[in-house]
Amino acid sequence: MVSQSGYCEFKAVATHIVSECSWNGGNGGGILTIMNTNQFQPAPYPENIVWVNDTTIAVWGDLFYRRE
């Protein structure tokens, strides 16, 4: 989940990150970087995002759909 205020939430098996995020966009996508502050030392967690269409993105090849 990415909010308009610049905070992101990422959930996966054994991983839950809620922190600030930044966007480095390019042609057709970009890199979404979430700063993981849950570790002993904060670490960036980059995600490769590709825009598929208005309601769909691919994150490292896995498709995700917009929910409202």
Secondary structure, 3 states (H helix, E strand, C coil): CECCCCEEEEEECCEEEEEEEEEEEECCEEEEEEEECCCCCCEEEEEEEEEEECCEEEECCEEEECCC
